[in-house]
Amino acid sequence: MSIGALLFDLDGTLIDSMPHHQIAWQEWHRRRALPFDADGFFAATAGRANAEIVCELLPGRTADDYLAMADEKEVLYREIAARSLDLIPGFEALRRAARERGMKLAICTASTPENMALAFGRFGLDAQVDTVVSPADGMRGKPHPDIFLEAARRLAVPPQDCVVFEDAPLGIEAARRAGMQSVALTTSLPAEDFASFDNVLAIVPDLTAIDVAALERSADAPKTETSHA
């Protein structure tokens, strides 16, 4: 396998936003007197579109109701993130190393346009990649493979030559369905949560642990055991 493109999730992979999302969801649940299991909720929903999530939590409402409830949660998130959002370490060095090897780059996220604008305005990440793909483009969220397949199409790179960086099992599953290998970050969940996936090349604490040359060798090697850094 020759790696032609690196596809990055945004929340929890490029930006340290997942704790802020958890606080926002906790408050959203509190306002409706709904129980909230933070770990279970993240594992079940990370990477999905908000409207899908709230539809399952509160069935029987109108489409407008779901959009309003989804927007309410994101307003809560942005109020928190505007004060304290940080980058996950290591992207700049990884970006340079990938560019030196002629790789293309994409951000593939379930984030809303307003949340992306906050992160991109703060860190300029959108200017450092070739394309950004999200459900705002009319595609289904993860674990459906749509976002990753669209990124591959835009980059003119075969799906099997793309490597996805993700912090959530649903994102790793979306990559698997797209026919892509992946790297799992333990910024949000422990390594054992990714152990069952056969498309994970490495499990790392953050992006500083990535050596692009080693990643290429791992992608070319017969599948044996996932490496941990």
C-alpha positions as CSV (number, residue, x, y, z in Angstrom):
1,M,0.0,0.0,0.0
2,S,1.3,3.5,-0.9
3,I,-0.3,6.1,1.4
4,G,-1.7,8.8,-0.8
5,A,-3.7,10.7,1.7
6,L,-4.2,11.3,5.5
7,L,-7.8,11.9,6.6
8,F,-8.3,13.5,10.0
9,D,-11.3,13.6,12.3
10,L,-11.5,17.0,14.0
11,D,-12.9,16.8,17.5
12,G,-10.6,14.7,19.7
13,T,-8.1,14.2,16.9
14,L,-6.9,17.6,15.9
15,I,-8.5,19.7,18.6
16,D,-9.0,18.8,22.3
17,S,-12.7,19.5,22.3
18,M,-14.2,16.2,23.5
19,P,-14.3,17.3,27.2
20,H,-16.1,20.4,26.2
21,H,-18.7,18.4,24.2
22,Q,-19.2,16.1,27.1
23,I,-19.9,19.0,29.4
24,A,-22.3,20.5,26.9
25,W,-24.1,17.2,26.4
26,Q,-24.3,16.7,30.2
27,E,-26.0,20.1,30.6
28,W,-28.3,19.3,27.6
29,H,-29.4,16.1,29.4
30,R,-29.8,17.9,32.7
31,R,-32.2,20.4,31.2
32,R,-34.4,17.5,30.1
33,A,-34.0,15.4,33.3
34,L,-32.5,12.6,31.2
35,P,-29.9,10.2,32.7
36,F,-26.3,10.7,31.3
37,D,-23.5,8.1,31.3
38,A,-20.6,10.1,29.9
39,D,-18.4,7.1,28.8
40,G,-21.2,5.1,27.3
41,F,-22.7,8.1,25.6
42,F,-19.4,9.0,23.9
43,A,-18.7,5.5,22.7
44,A,-22.2,5.3,21.2
45,T,-22.4,8.7,19.6
46,A,-19.0,10.2,18.8
47,G,-18.9,11.0,15.1
48,R,-22.6,10.9,14.5
49,A,-24.7,13.9,13.5
50,N,-26.5,15.6,16.5
51,A,-29.9,15.4,14.8
52,E,-29.6,11.6,14.7
53,I,-28.6,11.5,18.3
54,V,-31.4,13.6,19.7
55,C,-33.9,11.7,17.5
56,E,-33.0,8.5,19.3
57,L,-33.0,10.2,22.8
58,L,-36.4,11.9,22.3
59,P,-38.4,10.0,19.6
60,G,-41.7,11.4,18.2
61,R,-40.7,15.1,17.8
62,T,-40.7,17.1,14.6
63,A,-37.7,17.6,12.4
64,D,-37.6,21.3,13.4
65,D,-37.6,20.2,17.1
66,Y,-34.6,18.0,16.5
67,L,-32.7,20.7,14.7
68,A,-33.4,23.2,17.5
69,M,-32.3,20.7,20.2
70,A,-29.1,19.9,18.2
71,D,-28.4,23.6,17.9
72,E,-28.9,24.2,21.6
73,K,-26.3,21.6,22.4
74,E,-23.8,23.2,20.0
75,V,-24.4,26.7,21.5
76,L,-23.5,25.3,24.9
77,Y,-20.3,23.7,23.4
78,R,-19.2,26.9,21.7
79,E,-19.7,28.9,24.9
80,I,-17.2,26.6,26.6
81,A,-14.8,26.0,23.7
82,A,-14.4,29.7,23.0
83,R,-12.6,30.1,26.3
84,S,-10.4,27.0,26.4
85,L,-10.1,25.1,23.1
86,D,-6.6,23.7,22.4
87,L,-4.9,21.7,19.7
88,I,-4.0,18.0,20.1
89,P,-0.2,18.0,20.0
90,G,1.7,17.0,16.9
91,F,-0.3,18.0,13.8
92,E,2.1,20.5,12.4
93,A,5.1,18.2,12.3
94,L,2.9,15.4,10.9
95,R,1.5,17.7,8.3
96,R,5.0,18.7,7.2
97,A,6.2,15.1,7.0
98,A,3.2,14.1,5.0
99,R,3.6,17.0,2.5
100,E,7.3,16.1,2.0
101,R,6.1,12.7,0.8
102,G,3.5,14.2,-1.5
103,M,0.5,13.1,0.6
104,K,-2.8,14.9,0.4
105,L,-4.7,15.9,3.6
106,A,-8.4,16.2,4.5
107,I,-10.4,16.9,7.6
108,C,-13.5,14.6,7.8
109,T,-15.7,15.6,10.7
110,A,-19.3,15.4,12.0
111,S,-18.9,18.9,13.4
112,T,-21.3,21.7,12.6
113,P,-20.3,24.6,10.3
114,E,-20.4,26.9,13.3
115,N,-18.1,24.7,15.4
116,M,-15.7,24.2,12.5
117,A,-15.6,28.0,12.1
118,L,-14.6,28.4,15.7
119,A,-11.8,25.9,15.4
120,F,-10.6,27.0,12.0
121,G,-10.7,30.7,13.0
122,R,-8.6,29.9,16.1
123,F,-6.1,27.5,14.6
124,G,-6.3,27.9,10.8
125,L,-6.6,24.2,10.3
126,D,-8.7,24.4,7.2
127,A,-5.9,26.3,5.3
128,Q,-3.5,23.4,6.1
129,V,-5.5,20.7,4.3
130,D,-6.8,20.1,0.8
131,T,-10.4,19.7,1.7
132,V,-12.9,19.6,4.5
133,V,-15.9,17.2,4.5
134,S,-18.8,17.1,6.9
135,P,-22.5,16.2,7.1
136,A,-23.2,19.8,6.1
137,D,-22.2,18.6,2.6
138,G,-25.3,16.4,2.6
139,M,-23.8,13.1,3.7
140,R,-24.5,10.8,6.6
141,G,-22.4,10.9,9.7
142,K,-20.1,8.1,11.0
143,P,-20.2,5.0,11.2
144,H,-21.4,5.4,7.6
145,P,-18.4,5.7,5.3
146,D,-19.8,8.6,3.2
147,I,-17.5,11.4,4.6
148,F,-14.3,9.4,4.1
149,L,-15.3,8.2,0.6
150,E,-16.1,11.8,-0.4
151,A,-12.8,13.0,0.8
152,A,-11.0,10.3,-1.2
153,R,-13.0,11.3,-4.3
154,R,-12.2,14.9,-3.9
155,L,-8.5,14.2,-3.4
156,A,-8.5,11.7,-6.3
157,V,-6.9,9.1,-4.1
158,P,-8.2,5.5,-4.0
159,P,-9.8,4.7,-0.6
160,Q,-7.4,1.8,0.0
161,D,-4.5,4.4,-0.2
162,C,-6.0,6.6,2.5
163,V,-5.2,6.4,6.3
164,V,-7.8,7.8,8.7
165,F,-6.9,9.3,12.1
166,E,-9.7,9.0,14.6
167,D,-10.4,9.0,18.4
168,A,-13.8,7.2,18.3
169,P,-14.8,3.6,17.5
170,L,-17.6,4.8,15.2
171,G,-15.0,6.7,13.2
172,I,-12.7,3.7,13.0
173,E,-15.7,1.6,11.9
174,A,-16.5,4.3,9.2
175,A,-13.0,4.0,7.9
176,R,-13.3,0.2,7.8
177,R,-16.5,0.4,5.8
178,A,-14.7,2.8,3.4
179,G,-11.9,0.2,2.9
180,M,-9.4,2.4,4.7
181,Q,-6.8,1.7,7.3
182,S,-6.6,3.9,10.4
183,V,-4.8,5.2,13.4
184,A,-6.6,5.4,16.7
185,L,-5.9,8.1,19.2
186,T,-6.5,7.5,22.9
187,T,-7.4,11.1,23.6
188,S,-10.9,10.2,24.5
189,L,-11.1,6.4,25.1
190,P,-8.6,3.7,26.2
191,A,-6.7,1.5,23.8
192,E,-8.8,-1.5,24.5
193,D,-11.8,0.1,22.9
194,F,-10.0,-0.1,19.5
195,A,-8.6,-3.6,20.0
196,S,-11.3,-5.4,18.0
197,F,-10.8,-3.5,14.7
198,D,-8.7,-5.1,12.0
199,N,-8.1,-1.9,10.1
200,V,-6.1,-0.1,12.9
201,L,-2.4,0.3,12.1
202,A,-1.5,1.9,15.4
203,I,-3.0,3.2,18.7
204,V,-1.3,6.3,19.9
205,P,-1.8,8.9,22.7
206,D,-1.6,11.9,20.3
207,L,-0.2,12.9,16.9
208,T,3.4,13.4,18.2
209,A,3.7,9.6,18.3
210,I,3.3,9.3,14.5
211,D,6.3,8.7,12.3
212,V,5.2,8.8,8.7
213,A,7.9,6.5,7.4
214,A,7.0,3.9,10.0
215,L,3.3,4.4,9.2
216,E,4.1,3.6,5.6
217,R,6.0,0.5,6.5
218,S,3.1,-0.6,8.8
219,A,0.6,0.0,6.0
220,D,2.7,-2.2,3.6
221,A,3.3,-5.0,6.1
222,P,1.0,-8.0,6.4
223,K,-1.7,-7.5,9.1
224,T,-0.5,-9.1,12.3
225,E,-0.8,-7.1,15.5
226,T,-1.7,-3.4,16.1
227,S,1.2,-1.4,17.3
228,H,0.9,0.8,20.4
229,A,2.9,3.9,21.0
